[in-house]
Amino acid sequence: MRLCVSLLVIPFLLVASRLPAGNSPDPTRARLESSAHVAALTQSDFTVLSSHAESGDREAQYWLGLLYDEGRIVPKDAEQAERWFLKSADQGYVPAQRALGIVYWKDDRVKAASWLQQAAQHGDSDAQFLLGIAYEEGSFGTTNYKEALNWLQKSAKQGHPDAQVALGQMYENGWDVKQNYSKAAKWYRKAAEHVPDLGGAGQGRNDLGILYEQGLGVPKDYIQAYMWLSLANADVSFVKDHMTPAEILHAEQMATEWRSRHPTP
């Protein structure tokens, strides 16, 4: 069964890179580094952050908001998280603008859209992705595939794996674009190359495997299909039934070699 990119990825995106969008060549790695940074903060760090935040440091205000949002070191406090995110965002700090968009998502889509737009216009690939999906799903009232395509392309070109998959799905399904399986395969492959699998990467491997299985946009190739589906931990029973033992062994060897070239950070 095909997985689907959705806004369920939002909570993880609150942990963002310390660098402005575009300065990191790999958004996946940036997320991991930032998540590790938050997890490593101590009470002493909290005291220093609080002092800098009170003095008006917009980055410290953002990190303080994260700590309150996640309940690390201090008790979880949504009001304090929003307060510090807002102070930081008002100073133009892009990660805080995106964080506010996520915070407001549940209860105030107008505010959410406004803050996500600001972050996206400053080049934040996560905000661009979220906007693209929101327009694709009609989260702002009506579906707008033109805007979805615009923001997903911007995000995907920055290497955002979730956006790459979403863009591939638009081309595969012909959602307000000319159906193009070759372009779908291209974007799925780009997403598939990301490690570790934080959503988009596994989805890309799964979808690319299905295209090989069906011969859409790529040559019909059960060996390639088996490899990509197995890398996605997806069901390989259908393709396996059409392969010889030697072909299965070859596909498994290819998957092993791929993993050796793509070690998990």
DRENPA-3360 file (N, C-alpha, C; in nm, 2 decimals, always signed):
BEGIN
1 = MRLCVSLL = +0.08/-0.12/+0.00/+0.00/+0.00/+0.00/+0.09/+0.12/+0.00 ~ +0.06/+0.22/-0.09/+0.14/+0.34/-0.10/+0.12/+0.43/+0.03 ~ +0.24/+0.47/+0.08/+0.24/+0.57/+0.19/+0.20/+0.70/+0.13 ~ +0.18/+0.80/+0.22/+0.14/+0.93/+0.17/+0.21/+1.04/+0.25 ~ +0.27/+1.14/+0.19/+0.33/+1.25/+0.26/+0.22/+1.33/+0.31 ~ +0.23/+1.38/+0.44/+0.12/+1.46/+0.50/+0.18/+1.55/+0.60 ~ +0.09/+1.63/+0.66/+0.14/+1.73/+0.76/+0.16/+1.66/+0.90 ~ +0.15/+1.53/+0.90/+0.18/+1.46/+1.03/+0.33/+1.47/+1.06;
9 = VIPFLLVA = +0.41/+1.52/+0.97/+0.56/+1.54/+0.99/+0.58/+1.67/+1.07 ~ +0.48/+1.75/+1.09/+0.50/+1.88/+1.15/+0.57/+1.88/+1.29 ~ +0.54/+1.80/+1.39/+0.60/+1.81/+1.51/+0.76/+1.80/+1.50 ~ +0.81/+1.71/+1.42/+0.95/+1.69/+1.41/+1.02/+1.81/+1.35 ~ +0.95/+1.89/+1.27/+1.01/+2.00/+1.20/+1.03/+2.12/+1.30 ~ +0.98/+2.11/+1.42/+1.01/+2.22/+1.51/+1.16/+2.22/+1.55 ~ +1.22/+2.11/+1.54/+1.37/+2.10/+1.56/+1.43/+2.13/+1.43 ~ +1.49/+2.25/+1.42/+1.55/+2.30/+1.30/+1.69/+2.33/+1.31;
17 = SRLPAGNS = +1.75/+2.35/+1.19/+1.89/+2.38/+1.18/+1.92/+2.52/+1.24 ~ +2.04/+2.53/+1.30/+2.09/+2.66/+1.35/+2.12/+2.75/+1.23 ~ +2.15/+2.69/+1.12/+2.18/+2.77/+1.00/+2.06/+2.81/+0.92 ~ +2.07/+2.93/+0.86/+1.96/+2.97/+0.77/+1.94/+2.87/+0.66 ~ +1.82/+2.86/+0.61/+1.79/+2.76/+0.50/+1.88/+2.79/+0.38 ~ +1.94/+2.69/+0.32/+2.02/+2.71/+0.20/+2.17/+2.70/+0.24 ~ +2.20/+2.72/+0.37/+2.34/+2.71/+0.41/+2.38/+2.56/+0.44 ~ +2.29/+2.48/+0.46/+2.31/+2.34/+0.48/+2.28/+2.26/+0.36;
25 = PDPTRARL = +2.38/+2.17/+0.31/+2.35/+2.10/+0.19/+2.26/+1.98/+0.21 ~ +2.23/+1.94/+0.33/+2.15/+1.83/+0.36/+2.05/+1.86/+0.47 ~ +1.92/+1.89/+0.44/+1.83/+1.92/+0.54/+1.81/+1.81/+0.64 ~ +1.82/+1.68/+0.60/+1.80/+1.57/+0.69/+1.91/+1.57/+0.80 ~ +2.04/+1.59/+0.75/+2.15/+1.60/+0.85/+2.13/+1.72/+0.94 ~ +2.09/+1.83/+0.89/+2.07/+1.95/+0.97/+1.97/+1.92/+1.08 ~ +1.86/+1.85/+1.05/+1.76/+1.82/+1.15/+1.82/+1.73/+1.26 ~ +1.89/+1.63/+1.22/+1.95/+1.54/+1.32/+2.05/+1.62/+1.41;
33 = ESSAHVAA = +2.13/+1.70/+1.35/+2.23/+1.78/+1.43/+2.16/+1.87/+1.53 ~ +2.05/+1.93/+1.49/+1.98/+2.02/+1.58/+1.90/+1.95/+1.69 ~ +1.84/+1.83/+1.65/+1.78/+1.75/+1.75/+1.87/+1.70/+1.86 ~ +1.99/+1.66/+1.81/+2.10/+1.62/+1.91/+2.14/+1.74/+2.00 ~ +2.14/+1.86/+1.94/+2.18/+1.98/+2.01/+2.08/+2.00/+2.12 ~ +1.96/+2.00/+2.09/+1.85/+2.02/+2.19/+1.86/+1.92/+2.30 ~ +1.88/+1.79/+2.26/+1.88/+1.69/+2.36/+2.00/+1.70/+2.46 ~ +2.11/+1.76/+2.41/+2.23/+1.77/+2.49/+2.23/+1.89/+2.59;
41 = LTQSDFTV = +2.13/+1.98/+2.57/+2.13/+2.10/+2.66/+2.11/+2.07/+2.81 ~ +2.17/+2.14/+2.89/+2.16/+2.12/+3.04/+2.10/+2.23/+3.11 ~ +2.07/+2.22/+3.24/+2.01/+2.33/+3.32/+2.10/+2.45/+3.31 ~ +2.23/+2.43/+3.31/+2.32/+2.54/+3.30/+2.31/+2.62/+3.17 ~ +2.29/+2.54/+3.06/+2.26/+2.60/+2.93/+2.13/+2.68/+2.93 ~ +2.03/+2.62/+3.00/+1.90/+2.69/+3.00/+1.92/+2.83/+3.07 ~ +2.00/+2.83/+3.18/+2.02/+2.96/+3.25/+2.09/+3.06/+3.15 ~ +2.19/+3.02/+3.08/+2.26/+3.11/+2.99/+2.16/+3.15/+2.87;
49 = LSSHAESG = +2.08/+3.05/+2.82/+1.99/+3.09/+2.71/+1.89/+3.19/+2.76 ~ +1.84/+3.17/+2.88/+1.74/+3.26/+2.94/+1.79/+3.40/+2.95 ~ +1.92/+3.41/+2.99/+1.98/+3.54/+3.01/+1.99/+3.61/+2.87 ~ +2.04/+3.54/+2.77/+2.05/+3.60/+2.64/+1.92/+3.63/+2.58 ~ +1.82/+3.54/+2.60/+1.69/+3.57/+2.55/+1.63/+3.69/+2.61 ~ +1.64/+3.71/+2.74/+1.59/+3.83/+2.80/+1.66/+3.95/+2.75 ~ +1.78/+3.94/+2.71/+1.86/+4.05/+2.66/+1.82/+4.08/+2.51 ~ +1.74/+4.00/+2.45/+1.69/+4.03/+2.31/+1.76/+3.94/+2.21;
57 = DREAQYWL = +1.84/+3.85/+2.24/+1.90/+3.76/+2.14/+1.80/+3.67/+2.07 ~ +1.77/+3.69/+1.95/+1.66/+3.62/+1.88/+1.69/+3.47/+1.87 ~ +1.81/+3.43/+1.85/+1.84/+3.29/+1.84/+1.82/+3.22/+1.98 ~ +1.86/+3.29/+2.08/+1.84/+3.23/+2.22/+1.69/+3.22/+2.25 ~ +1.62/+3.32/+2.20/+1.47/+3.32/+2.22/+1.41/+3.20/+2.15 ~ +1.46/+3.17/+2.03/+1.40/+3.06/+1.96/+1.43/+2.93/+2.03 ~ +1.56/+2.91/+2.08/+1.59/+2.78/+2.14/+1.52/+2.77/+2.28 ~ +1.50/+2.88/+2.34/+1.42/+2.88/+2.47/+1.28/+2.83/+2.44;
65 = GLLYDEGR = +1.22/+2.88/+2.33/+1.09/+2.84/+2.29/+1.08/+2.69/+2.26 ~ +1.19/+2.64/+2.20/+1.20/+2.50/+2.17/+1.19/+2.41/+2.30 ~ +1.27/+2.46/+2.40/+1.28/+2.39/+2.53/+1.14/+2.38/+2.59 ~ +1.07/+2.50/+2.59/+0.94/+2.50/+2.65/+0.84/+2.41/+2.57 ~ +0.86/+2.42/+2.44/+0.77/+2.34/+2.35/+0.78/+2.19/+2.37 ~ +0.91/+2.15/+2.39/+0.93/+2.00/+2.40/+0.93/+1.96/+2.55 ~ +0.93/+2.05/+2.64/+0.94/+2.01/+2.78/+1.07/+1.95/+2.82 ~ +1.18/+2.01/+2.77/+1.31/+1.96/+2.80/+1.37/+2.06/+2.91;
73 = IVPKDAEQ = +1.42/+2.00/+3.01/+1.49/+2.08/+3.12/+1.38/+2.15/+3.20 ~ +1.28/+2.21/+3.13/+1.17/+2.28/+3.20/+1.04/+2.21/+3.17 ~ +0.94/+2.23/+3.25/+0.81/+2.17/+3.22/+0.76/+2.22/+3.09 ~ +0.69/+2.14/+3.02/+0.63/+2.18/+2.89/+0.53/+2.29/+2.91 ~ +0.54/+2.40/+2.83/+0.46/+2.52/+2.85/+0.43/+2.58/+2.72 ~ +0.32/+2.55/+2.66/+0.28/+2.60/+2.53/+0.28/+2.76/+2.52 ~ +0.23/+2.82/+2.63/+0.23/+2.97/+2.63/+0.36/+3.03/+2.63 ~ +0.45/+2.97/+2.71/+0.59/+3.02/+2.71/+0.66/+3.00/+2.58;
81 = AERWFLKS = +0.64/+2.88/+2.52/+0.70/+2.85/+2.39/+0.65/+2.95/+2.28 ~ +0.52/+2.98/+2.28/+0.47/+3.07/+2.18/+0.53/+3.21/+2.21 ~ +0.54/+3.25/+2.33/+0.59/+3.38/+2.37/+0.73/+3.40/+2.32 ~ +0.82/+3.30/+2.34/+0.96/+3.32/+2.30/+0.97/+3.30/+2.14 ~ +0.89/+3.22/+2.09/+0.90/+3.21/+1.94/+0.85/+3.34/+1.88 ~ +0.75/+3.40/+1.94/+0.70/+3.53/+1.88/+0.80/+3.64/+1.89 ~ +0.87/+3.65/+2.01/+0.98/+3.75/+2.02/+1.09/+3.73/+1.92 ~ +1.12/+3.60/+1.90/+1.23/+3.57/+1.80/+1.18/+3.60/+1.66;
89 = ADQGYVPA = +1.06/+3.56/+1.62/+1.01/+3.57/+1.49/+0.99/+3.72/+1.45 ~ +0.95/+3.80/+1.55/+0.93/+3.94/+1.53/+1.06/+4.01/+1.49 ~ +1.17/+3.95/+1.53/+1.30/+4.00/+1.49/+1.35/+3.94/+1.36 ~ +1.26/+3.87/+1.29/+1.30/+3.81/+1.16/+1.38/+3.68/+1.16 ~ +1.38/+3.61/+1.28/+1.45/+3.49/+1.28/+1.36/+3.38/+1.22 ~ +1.41/+3.33/+1.10/+1.33/+3.24/+1.02/+1.29/+3.11/+1.09 ~ +1.38/+3.04/+1.16/+1.33/+2.92/+1.22/+1.21/+2.94/+1.32 ~ +1.22/+3.06/+1.39/+1.11/+3.09/+1.48/+0.98/+3.12/+1.40;
97 = QRALGIVY = +0.99/+3.18/+1.29/+0.87/+3.21/+1.20/+0.81/+3.08/+1.16 ~ +0.89/+2.98/+1.12/+0.84/+2.85/+1.09/+0.77/+2.78/+1.21 ~ +0.84/+2.79/+1.32/+0.79/+2.73/+1.44/+0.65/+2.78/+1.48 ~ +0.64/+2.92/+1.46/+0.51/+2.98/+1.49/+0.40/+2.93/+1.40 ~ +0.44/+2.91/+1.27/+0.34/+2.85/+1.18/+0.29/+2.72/+1.22 ~ +0.38/+2.64/+1.27/+0.35/+2.51/+1.32/+0.26/+2.51/+1.45 ~ +0.30/+2.60/+1.54/+0.23/+2.62/+1.67/+0.08/+2.66/+1.64 ~ +0.06/+2.75/+1.54/-0.07/+2.80/+1.52/-0.15/+2.71/+1.43;
105 = WKDDRVKA = -0.09/+2.61/+1.37/-0.16/+2.52/+1.27/-0.29/+2.47/+1.32 ~ -0.30/+2.42/+1.44/-0.42/+2.35/+1.48/-0.54/+2.45/+1.50 ~ -0.51/+2.56/+1.56/-0.62/+2.65/+1.60/-0.64/+2.78/+1.52 ~ -0.54/+2.82/+1.44/-0.55/+2.94/+1.36/-0.47/+2.93/+1.23 ~ -0.54/+2.88/+1.13/-0.47/+2.86/+1.00/-0.43/+2.99/+0.93 ~ -0.50/+3.10/+0.96/-0.46/+3.23/+0.90/-0.33/+3.27/+0.96 ~ -0.31/+3.26/+1.09/-0.18/+3.30/+1.15/-0.07/+3.20/+1.10 ~ -0.11/+3.07/+1.10/-0.01/+2.97/+1.06/+0.04/+3.00/+0.92;
113 = ASWLQQAA = -0.06/+3.03/+0.83/-0.02/+3.06/+0.69/+0.07/+3.18/+0.68 ~ +0.04/+3.28/+0.75/+0.12/+3.41/+0.75/+0.26/+3.38/+0.79 ~ +0.28/+3.31/+0.90/+0.42/+3.28/+0.95/+0.49/+3.19/+0.86 ~ +0.43/+3.09/+0.81/+0.49/+2.99/+0.72/+0.53/+3.06/+0.59 ~ +0.45/+3.15/+0.54/+0.48/+3.23/+0.42/+0.61/+3.31/+0.44 ~ +0.62/+3.38/+0.56/+0.73/+3.46/+0.59/+0.86/+3.38/+0.59 ~ +0.85/+3.26/+0.65/+0.97/+3.17/+0.66/+1.00/+3.12/+0.52 ~ +0.90/+3.08/+0.45/+0.92/+3.02/+0.31/+0.98/+3.12/+0.22;
121 = QHGDSDAQ = +0.94/+3.25/+0.23/+0.99/+3.35/+0.14/+1.13/+3.38/+0.17 ~ +1.18/+3.35/+0.29/+1.32/+3.37/+0.33/+1.40/+3.25/+0.30 ~ +1.34/+3.15/+0.23/+1.42/+3.03/+0.18/+1.42/+2.91/+0.27 ~ +1.33/+2.91/+0.38/+1.33/+2.80/+0.47/+1.27/+2.68/+0.40 ~ +1.34/+2.57/+0.38/+1.29/+2.46/+0.30/+1.18/+2.38/+0.37 ~ +1.18/+2.38/+0.50/+1.08/+2.31/+0.58/+0.95/+2.39/+0.56 ~ +0.95/+2.52/+0.58/+0.83/+2.60/+0.56/+0.78/+2.59/+0.42 ~ +0.87/+2.59/+0.32/+0.82/+2.57/+0.18/+0.75/+2.44/+0.16;
129 = FLLGIAYE = +0.81/+2.34/+0.22/+0.74/+2.20/+0.21/+0.60/+2.20/+0.27 ~ +0.59/+2.26/+0.40/+0.47/+2.26/+0.47/+0.36/+2.34/+0.39 ~ +0.40/+2.45/+0.33/+0.31/+2.53/+0.25/+0.26/+2.45/+0.13 ~ +0.36/+2.39/+0.07/+0.32/+2.31/-0.05/+0.22/+2.20/-0.02 ~ +0.24/+2.13/+0.09/+0.15/+2.02/+0.13/+0.01/+2.08/+0.17 ~ +0.02/+2.20/+0.24/-0.11/+2.26/+0.28/-0.19/+2.30/+0.16 ~ -0.13/+2.36/+0.06/-0.20/+2.40/-0.06/-0.25/+2.27/-0.14 ~ -0.17/+2.17/-0.14/-0.21/+2.05/-0.21/-0.33/+1.98/-0.14;
137 = EGSFGTTN = -0.33/+1.99/-0.01/-0.44/+1.92/+0.07/-0.56/+2.01/+0.09 ~ -0.55/+2.14/+0.05/-0.66/+2.23/+0.07/-0.67/+2.28/+0.22 ~ -0.56/+2.28/+0.29/-0.57/+2.31/+0.43/-0.60/+2.46/+0.46 ~ -0.59/+2.54/+0.36/-0.63/+2.68/+0.38/-0.77/+2.71/+0.32 ~ -0.85/+2.61/+0.30/-0.98/+2.63/+0.25/-1.01/+2.57/+0.11 ~ -0.92/+2.59/+0.02/-0.93/+2.53/-0.11/-0.80/+2.47/-0.16 ~ -0.81/+2.37/-0.24/-0.69/+2.31/-0.30/-0.63/+2.40/-0.41 ~ -0.50/+2.42/-0.40/-0.43/+2.51/-0.50/-0.30/+2.44/-0.55;
145 = YKEALNWL = -0.31/+2.36/-0.65/-0.20/+2.29/-0.70/-0.09/+2.37/-0.75 ~ -0.13/+2.49/-0.81/-0.03/+2.58/-0.86/+0.07/+2.63/-0.75 ~ +0.01/+2.67/-0.64/+0.09/+2.72/-0.53/+0.16/+2.60/-0.47 ~ +0.10/+2.48/-0.46/+0.16/+2.36/-0.41/+0.29/+2.33/-0.49 ~ +0.28/+2.33/-0.62/+0.39/+2.30/-0.71/+0.50/+2.41/-0.69 ~ +0.46/+2.53/-0.68/+0.56/+2.64/-0.66/+0.65/+2.62/-0.53 ~ +0.58/+2.59/-0.42/+0.66/+2.58/-0.29/+0.73/+2.44/-0.28 ~ +0.67/+2.34/-0.34/+0.73/+2.21/-0.33/+0.86/+2.21/-0.42;
153 = QKSAKQGH = +0.85/+2.27/-0.53/+0.97/+2.28/-0.62/+1.08/+2.36/-0.55 ~ +1.05/+2.47/-0.48/+1.15/+2.55/-0.41/+1.22/+2.46/-0.30 ~ +1.14/+2.39/-0.23/+1.19/+2.31/-0.12/+1.27/+2.19/-0.17 ~ +1.21/+2.12/-0.27/+1.28/+2.00/-0.33/+1.42/+2.04/-0.39 ~ +1.43/+2.15/-0.45/+1.56/+2.19/-0.51/+1.66/+2.22/-0.40 ~ +1.62/+2.24/-0.28/+1.71/+2.26/-0.17/+1.75/+2.13/-0.10 ~ +1.69/+2.02/-0.16/+1.73/+1.89/-0.11/+1.64/+1.83/+0.00 ~ +1.52/+1.89/+0.01/+1.42/+1.84/+0.12/+1.36/+1.71/+0.07;
161 = PDAQVALG = +1.39/+1.60/+0.14/+1.34/+1.47/+0.09/+1.19/+1.46/+0.09 ~ +1.12/+1.51/+0.19/+0.97/+1.51/+0.19/+0.91/+1.58/+0.07 ~ +0.97/+1.70/+0.04/+0.92/+1.78/-0.07/+0.95/+1.71/-0.20 ~ +1.07/+1.64/-0.21/+1.10/+1.57/-0.33/+1.00/+1.46/-0.36 ~ +0.96/+1.39/-0.26/+0.86/+1.28/-0.28/+0.72/+1.34/-0.31 ~ +0.68/+1.45/-0.24/+0.56/+1.51/-0.28/+0.55/+1.56/-0.42 ~ +0.66/+1.62/-0.46/+0.67/+1.67/-0.60/+0.66/+1.55/-0.70 ~ +0.73/+1.44/-0.66/+0.72/+1.32/-0.75/+0.58/+1.27/-0.76;
169 = QMYENGWD = +0.51/+1.27/-0.65/+0.37/+1.23/-0.65/+0.28/+1.32/-0.73 ~ +0.31/+1.45/-0.74/+0.23/+1.53/-0.82/+0.25/+1.50/-0.97 ~ +0.38/+1.47/-1.01/+0.40/+1.43/-1.15/+0.35/+1.29/-1.18 ~ +0.36/+1.20/-1.08/+0.31/+1.07/-1.11/+0.15/+1.07/-1.13 ~ +0.09/+1.15/-1.05/-0.06/+1.15/-1.05/-0.12/+1.25/-1.15 ~ -0.03/+1.34/-1.20/-0.08/+1.45/-1.29/-0.17/+1.55/-1.22 ~ -0.13/+1.58/-1.09/-0.21/+1.68/-1.01/-0.18/+1.82/-1.06 ~ -0.26/+1.87/-1.15/-0.24/+2.01/-1.21/-0.11/+2.03/-1.28;
177 = VKQNYSKA = -0.04/+1.92/-1.32/+0.08/+1.92/-1.40/+0.06/+1.81/-1.50 ~ +0.13/+1.82/-1.61/+0.12/+1.71/-1.71/+0.18/+1.58/-1.65 ~ +0.11/+1.48/-1.65/+0.16/+1.35/-1.59/+0.29/+1.31/-1.65 ~ +0.39/+1.29/-1.57/+0.53/+1.26/-1.62/+0.60/+1.16/-1.53 ~ +0.59/+1.04/-1.56/+0.65/+0.93/-1.48/+0.80/+0.95/-1.47 ~ +0.87/+1.00/-1.57/+1.01/+1.01/-1.57/+1.05/+1.12/-1.47 ~ +0.98/+1.23/-1.46/+1.01/+1.33/-1.36/+0.97/+1.28/-1.22 ~ +0.87/+1.20/-1.21/+0.83/+1.14/-1.08/+0.95/+1.05/-1.03;
185 = AKWYRKAA = +1.00/+0.97/-1.12/+1.11/+0.88/-1.09/+1.23/+0.96/-1.04 ~ +1.26/+1.07/-1.12/+1.37/+1.16/-1.08/+1.37/+1.21/-0.94 ~ +1.25/+1.26/-0.90/+1.24/+1.31/-0.77/+1.23/+1.21/-0.66 ~ +1.17/+1.09/-0.69/+1.17/+0.98/-0.60/+1.32/+0.93/-0.57 ~ +1.40/+0.93/-0.68/+1.53/+0.88/-0.66/+1.61/+0.98/-0.57 ~ +1.59/+1.11/-0.59/+1.66/+1.21/-0.51/+1.63/+1.19/-0.36 ~ +1.50/+1.17/-0.34/+1.45/+1.15/-0.20/+1.51/+1.02/-0.14 ~ +1.52/+0.92/-0.23/+1.56/+0.79/-0.18/+1.70/+0.78/-0.14;
193 = EHVPDLGG = +1.78/+0.88/-0.19/+1.93/+0.88/-0.15/+1.96/+0.94/-0.01 ~ +1.86/+0.99/+0.05/+1.88/+1.05/+0.18/+1.89/+0.94/+0.29 ~ +1.97/+0.96/+0.39/+1.98/+0.87/+0.50/+2.00/+0.96/+0.63 ~ +1.94/+0.92/+0.74/+1.85/+0.80/+0.75/+1.71/+0.83/+0.70 ~ +1.63/+0.73/+0.71/+1.49/+0.74/+0.66/+1.41/+0.82/+0.77 ~ +1.38/+0.94/+0.74/+1.30/+1.02/+0.83/+1.16/+1.05/+0.78 ~ +1.12/+0.97/+0.68/+0.99/+0.98/+0.62/+1.00/+0.99/+0.47 ~ +1.05/+1.10/+0.41/+1.06/+1.12/+0.27/+1.15/+1.02/+0.20;
201 = AGQGRNDL = +1.26/+0.98/+0.27/+1.36/+0.89/+0.21/+1.30/+0.75/+0.18 ~ +1.24/+0.70/+0.28/+1.17/+0.57/+0.27/+1.06/+0.57/+0.17 ~ +0.98/+0.68/+0.17/+0.87/+0.69/+0.08/+0.93/+0.70/-0.06 ~ +1.04/+0.77/-0.08/+1.10/+0.78/-0.22/+1.14/+0.64/-0.27 ~ +1.20/+0.56/-0.18/+1.25/+0.43/-0.22/+1.13/+0.34/-0.25 ~ +1.02/+0.35/-0.17/+0.90/+0.27/-0.19/+0.84/+0.31/-0.33 ~ +0.82/+0.44/-0.36/+0.76/+0.48/-0.48/+0.84/+0.45/-0.60 ~ +0.98/+0.47/-0.59/+1.06/+0.43/-0.70/+1.06/+0.28/-0.73;
209 = GILYEQGL = +1.05/+0.20/-0.63/+1.04/+0.06/-0.65/+0.91/+0.02/-0.72 ~ +0.80/+0.09/-0.69/+0.68/+0.06/-0.76/+0.68/+0.10/-0.91 ~ +0.75/+0.21/-0.93/+0.77/+0.25/-1.07/+0.85/+0.15/-1.15 ~ +0.95/+0.09/-1.09/+1.03/-0.01/-1.16/+0.95/-0.14/-1.17 ~ +0.87/-0.17/-1.07/+0.78/-0.28/-1.08/+0.68/-0.27/-1.20 ~ +0.63/-0.15/-1.22/+0.53/-0.13/-1.33/+0.59/-0.08/-1.46 ~ +0.72/-0.05/-1.46/+0.78/+0.00/-1.58/+0.72/+0.14/-1.62 ~ +0.71/+0.23/-1.52/+0.65/+0.36/-1.55/+0.76/+0.47/-1.53;
217 = GVPKDYIQ = +0.80/+0.53/-1.64/+0.91/+0.63/-1.63/+1.05/+0.58/-1.62 ~ +1.06/+0.45/-1.60/+1.19/+0.37/-1.59/+1.16/+0.24/-1.66 ~ +1.26/+0.17/-1.70/+1.24/+0.04/-1.76/+1.18/-0.06/-1.66 ~ +1.10/-0.15/-1.70/+1.04/-0.25/-1.61/+1.15/-0.34/-1.56 ~ +1.18/-0.34/-1.43/+1.30/-0.41/-1.38/+1.27/-0.46/-1.24 ~ +1.24/-0.59/-1.23/+1.20/-0.65/-1.10/+1.32/-0.65/-1.01 ~ +1.44/-0.66/-1.06/+1.56/-0.66/-0.97/+1.57/-0.52/-0.90 ~ +1.56/-0.41/-0.98/+1.56/-0.28/-0.92/+1.44/-0.26/-0.83;
225 = AYMWLSLA = +1.33/-0.31/-0.87/+1.21/-0.29/-0.79/+1.23/-0.36/-0.65 ~ +1.28/-0.48/-0.66/+1.30/-0.56/-0.53/+1.40/-0.48/-0.44 ~ +1.51/-0.43/-0.50/+1.61/-0.36/-0.42/+1.55/-0.24/-0.35 ~ +1.48/-0.15/-0.43/+1.43/-0.03/-0.37/+1.32/-0.06/-0.27 ~ +1.23/-0.16/-0.30/+1.12/-0.19/-0.20/+1.18/-0.25/-0.08 ~ +1.28/-0.33/-0.09/+1.34/-0.39/+0.03/+1.41/-0.28/+0.11 ~ +1.48/-0.18/+0.05/+1.54/-0.07/+0.12/+1.43/+0.01/+0.20 ~ +1.31/+0.01/+0.14/+1.20/+0.08/+0.21/+1.13/+0.00/+0.31;
233 = NADVSFVK = +1.18/-0.13/+0.33/+1.11/-0.22/+0.42/+0.96/-0.25/+0.37 ~ +0.94/-0.25/+0.24/+0.81/-0.26/+0.19/+0.79/-0.41/+0.14 ~ +0.67/-0.44/+0.11/+0.63/-0.58/+0.06/+0.70/-0.61/-0.07 ~ +0.78/-0.71/-0.08/+0.84/-0.75/-0.21/+0.78/-0.88/-0.27 ~ +0.67/-0.93/-0.21/+0.62/-1.06/-0.25/+0.58/-1.06/-0.39 ~ +0.52/-0.96/-0.44/+0.48/-0.96/-0.58/+0.59/-0.97/-0.68 ~ +0.69/-0.88/-0.66/+0.81/-0.89/-0.75/+0.89/-1.02/-0.73 ~ +0.89/-1.06/-0.61/+0.97/-1.19/-0.58/+0.91/-1.31/-0.66;
241 = DHMTPAEI = +0.78/-1.31/-0.67/+0.71/-1.42/-0.74/+0.75/-1.42/-0.89 ~ +0.80/-1.31/-0.94/+0.84/-1.30/-1.09/+0.99/-1.31/-1.11 ~ +1.06/-1.35/-1.00/+1.21/-1.35/-1.02/+1.26/-1.49/-0.99 ~ +1.38/-1.51/-1.05/+1.45/-1.64/-1.02/+1.53/-1.62/-0.90 ~ +1.57/-1.74/-0.83/+1.65/-1.73/-0.71/+1.78/-1.65/-0.74 ~ +1.84/-1.66/-0.85/+1.96/-1.58/-0.88/+1.93/-1.43/-0.89 ~ +1.82/-1.40/-0.94/+1.78/-1.25/-0.95/+1.75/-1.20/-0.81 ~ +1.69/-1.28/-0.73/+1.66/-1.23/-0.59/+1.79/-1.21/-0.52;
249 = LHAEQMAT = +1.89/-1.30/-0.53/+2.02/-1.29/-0.47/+2.09/-1.17/-0.51 ~ +2.08/-1.14/-0.65/+2.15/-1.02/-0.70/+2.08/-0.89/-0.65 ~ +1.95/-0.89/-0.64/+1.88/-0.77/-0.58/+1.92/-0.75/-0.44 ~ +1.93/-0.86/-0.36/+1.97/-0.85/-0.22/+2.11/-0.80/-0.20 ~ +2.20/-0.84/-0.29/+2.34/-0.80/-0.29/+2.34/-0.65/-0.32 ~ +2.26/-0.61/-0.42/+2.26/-0.46/-0.46/+2.21/-0.38/-0.34 ~ +2.11/-0.43/-0.27/+2.06/-0.35/-0.15/+2.17/-0.34/-0.04 ~ +2.24/-0.45/-0.02/+2.35/-0.45/+0.08/+2.46/-0.35/+0.04;
257 = EWRSRHPT = +2.50/-0.35/-0.09/+2.60/-0.26/-0.14/+2.55/-0.11/-0.12 ~ +2.42/-0.09/-0.15/+2.37/+0.04/-0.14/+2.38/+0.09/+0.01 ~ +2.34/+0.00/+0.10/+2.35/+0.04/+0.24/+2.49/+0.07/+0.28 ~ +2.59/+0.00/+0.23/+2.73/+0.02/+0.27/+2.78/+0.16/+0.21 ~ +2.72/+0.20/+0.10/+2.75/+0.33/+0.05/+2.68/+0.45/+0.11 ~ +2.57/+0.42/+0.19/+2.49/+0.52/+0.25/+2.48/+0.49/+0.40 ~ +2.59/+0.50/+0.48/+2.58/+0.47/+0.62/+2.50/+0.57/+0.69 ~ +2.43/+0.52/+0.79/+2.34/+0.61/+0.87/+2.43/+0.70/+0.96;
265 = P = +2.41/+0.83/+0.96/+2.49/+0.93/+1.04/+2.48/+0.89/+1.19;
% end
